[in-house]
Amino acid sequence: MTEYVVLIVGDADRWWTTMDPEQRAAGYAEYTRFSEELSRRGHRITGGAELHATSEGKRIPGGGGDVTDGPFTETAEQVGGFYQVESDDLDDLLDCCRIIAALGDTVEVRRTVTPEDRTA
């Protein structure tokens, strides 16, 4: 099986700033449906998490330098959560990802690097 990371990218704070409890509950129900559909279709979730608000984030710039506190207003979209998924069928995995993309965030799927990928 190949391992992928499914990144949920968008307004990472909207679940807490603009959605009422009923909207959040409906959204979480779709994430549950997504997880169940992955399992039903033979994909395997091996990890993942929802991330806390961007205001809690810390950033160190490339090359080093001072640590800055979030939110990072220069970034229009941020990662709000991720799944690690093992799959033998990328096309079907992408089809499942449409469930959560329908909620309004962009979903990016990327293959993880294996030790074999690193050989010179």
BELQUI-V562586 format. One record per residue. D_FIRST is the distance of its C-alpha to the first C-alpha in Angstrom with 2 decimals. Layout:
d_first=(D_FIRST & D_FIRST)
//
This chain:
d_first=(0.00 & 3.77 & 6.55 & 9.68 & 13.20 & 15.32 & 18.89 & 21.92 & 24.75 & 28.38 & 31.41 & 29.84 & 33.12 & 34.01 & 32.69 & 35.39 & 38.10 & 38.43 & 36.84 & 38.91 & 37.54 & 37.15 & 35.13 & 32.83 & 32.44 & 31.61 & 29.03 & 27.38 & 27.39 & 25.31 & 22.74 & 22.72 & 22.33 & 19.36 & 17.62 & 18.68 & 17.54 & 13.96 & 14.05 & 16.02 & 13.66 & 10.61 & 9.08 & 9.35 & 11.80 & 11.76 & 14.93 & 17.43 & 21.15 & 24.10 & 26.34 & 30.09 & 32.69 & 32.97 & 36.42 & 34.85 & 32.84 & 33.95 & 33.51 & 34.24 & 34.90 & 33.38 & 35.57 & 36.53 & 39.43 & 40.36 & 38.05 & 38.66 & 38.18 & 36.52 & 36.65 & 36.01 & 38.05 & 37.35 & 33.79 & 33.75 & 30.16 & 28.26 & 24.96 & 25.73 & 22.44 & 18.69 & 15.49 & 12.29 & 9.50 & 5.79 & 5.33 & 5.10 & 8.74 & 10.31 & 13.70 & 13.48 & 12.31 & 15.34 & 17.46 & 16.89 & 17.84 & 21.15 & 22.19 & 22.58 & 23.70 & 26.54 & 27.91 & 28.97 & 26.62 & 24.48 & 20.72 & 18.89 & 15.13 & 14.02 & 11.04 & 11.50 & 12.90 & 11.54 & 14.29 & 13.81 & 14.60 & 17.79 & 19.33 & 22.66)
//
